């Protein structure tokens, strides 16, 4: 479909009247052959008035967990139960998704540094502009789903600018136990949307290039909790976190890097929580005559972990975030109860 209205904020109501659900292939760019590159979109316009929520996935084309989350969310909700509306932007970076890569191919442009976009700009800027004007500006709140890049994995957590009370409400209502607070970089969807009055959070979850069912179910529970809090699904329970800790942007965070090349054996675990001087991994050569230990410089959470078991000097092996005493006690209590999610596959 091609939208010709001059008012991008109101075209959705014309195309999808109240009480209807539509699946749309929306043109956002073209191929070398001049064929449309189409963004799959589900629009659910509820029978009753209320706020609009956007969900987005695959802003980096290899980050697939969110794609499955949105497929399930688009199927789960119907217009007759919604007070407001839901927009599922299933794959933002269509060229990257097709090519199985993070950025927009050929030009290596990061779509998540191109918002709110520019109709006369680069490929990424033009795609961002079309998405932003046609969908994001229509909404009241948003959730953008990410995973780690290839060869790494990410702890299930939310990233949000909790200094903004509107964003803090959204982040807490999603129900994740860990929130890393920060405004984000210029050009990020969550930052630009929030600055324009559409509070938006990022959910980080797992690995690139795959579906991880338990993370997908956690994300779906978070979406429903947000919808409950904002009245899209009235009279239902909000999933407030059993405990949560906002880790401020000023908190010490560090990508710990290898000083030696070789084979990497991860020794942390089973939970992604380490104490100062714990051995996180060992790096050895092929003859295994000498192992170089990588130790934690402080007590904290491993929010990102190397998956590919080889490294060269300077290669990141983990992303460690310092925890204060209160957070440390909460995590230790969760571990004792067997309720700390961590990286379940370990």
Secondary structure, 3 states (H helix, E strand, C coil): CCCCCCCCCCHHHHHCCCCEEEEEEEEEEECCCCCEEEEEEEEEECCEEEEEEEEECCCCCCCCHHHHHHHHHHHHCCHHHCEEEEEEECCCCHHHHHHCCCCECCCCECHHHCCCCCCCCCHHHHHHHHHHHHCHHHCCEEEEEECCCCCEEEEEEEEECCCCHHHHHHHHHHCCCEEEECCCCCCCHHHHHHHCCCEEEEEEEEECCCCCHHHHHHHHHHHHHHHHHCCCCCCCCCCCCCCCEEECCCCCEEEEECCCCEEEEECCCCCCEECCCCEEEEEECCCCCCEEEEECCCCEEEEEEECCCEECCCCEEEEEEECCHHHHHHHHHHHHHCCCCCCCCC
